[in-house]
Each structure stands twice: as structure tokens, then as C-alpha cells.
Amino acid sequence: MADITFITKDGETQDVVAANGANLRQQGLQNGVDIYTLRGKLMNCGGYGQCGTCVVEVIEGMNNLSERTEFEKRKLKKKPDSYRLSCQTIVNGPVKVRTKPQ
């Protein structure tokens, strides 16, 4: 099982339990986590890695996530290595992420 802790911009936390191999964005949305900024809510691509609006910062557990995809490498090339597109990230163990890190 993958324990996911989402930390909001305000510092509030929400814990989610998911099966290994779960998509980070889908788990967040299914559990009411506000992943998107206003811009992202208006123009997100629906999880295809094209818009780059579902960025999260990995605080702990980077080793429990899938490798960055080619979409992520292009969209996040000027961002820290701890930033991921939640729509492209597969969770395989405990992880703690901050939503809306920009």
C-alpha cells in the first residue's frame, strides 16, 4: 500500500491510502485534494502531461515514485528536481507532497 500525504499551501495535511501503482493526480482528486491553482482549474489538460498545471513538490519518498516521464522533463526543465507533474507520477510506497508549490 502507498500512504500519500498531501500538504496544502496553508500547511494543512490530508492522508490518502492507495494501492501501489496508483496515479498521484487521480488519488488526490478522488479524495478532494485541491491540486490545481485557478489557472490550472481553468485550463488543465485532464491528466495527459501537456499543460503542466498539476505540479507538486515531493517532500519525502521520491524513491517511491516512478521516474520522470519525457513530458515532465520538458515541462519541468527549469524547476527543482523535487517537482513532479502529479498526472505523470505513479506511487509505489509512502510519499509526502506539497500541492501548488509555485
N, C-alpha and C positions, 0 to 999 in steps of 0.2 A: 504494500500500500504506500501511497505517496501523500504525506502530510504537507499541505501547502498553506503558508501563512501569507496573506496579503496585508500590506501596510499602506494605509491611505496617506495622502498629503498631510492630513491633520494628525497623523500618528495613531489613528485607530487601527486595530487589527481584526482580521477575520480569518479563522482557521477553516480549512476545507480538507476533507479526506477524499482522495481519488484513487482509482486503480492505477498501477504502474502503466505507462504508455498513454496517459491522458494528455490532452491538449490543454495548455495553461490558459489560453484565452477562453476556451469553452467552459472550463471549470469555473473560472471567475464569473463569467456571465450567467451561468446556470445557478450560481449561488449569490447573485445580487451584488457582486463586486463592481464598483464603478471604475472601469479600466480606462475609458476614453475622456479626453478633455472635450470642451464644447466643440472645437474644430473637428475632433475625431468622431463625435456623435453625429455631426452633420455630413461627414464625407468619408466614413470608413469603408473599406473595400469588402467587408464581410468575412475577413479571415484568410485572404489569399496572399498576404505579404506585400501588396502593391503600394499601400498608402503610407505605411509606417506610423500610424497613429495609436497603435496599441503597445507602445514601448513601456517596458517595466525595467526596474533596476534590480538585479539579483544581489541580495544582501548575504545570504548563506545558501549553500547547496549547489553551487554551479556545477560540481561534478555529477550531480543527479539529473542534469538536463541534457537534452540532445545537443549535438554540435550546431553551430550557426549554419543556417542554410545560405545559399547564394543570394536569395532575396535579402536576408539580414545583412550579409556582408556589404551589399550595395547600399542599403538604406541606412545602415549604422556605421559607415566607414569613418565618420568624424566624431562618433560617440565613444565613450569608455567601453572597454571590453565587458564590463558588468551589465551593459544594457542589452536587452533582448526584445524581439518582437514576440509578444505573447502568442500570437496566432501561429507562429512557426516553431514554438517550443514544446517539446514533449517532456513530460515529467516522469522520472523513474525512481523517485525517492524524496526524502524530506527537502523542502526548499522554502526560503523566505524571500519575498519580493516586495518592492515598493512600487505602487502604481503612480502614474503621471510624474516621472522624475524630472522632466524638463524644467 
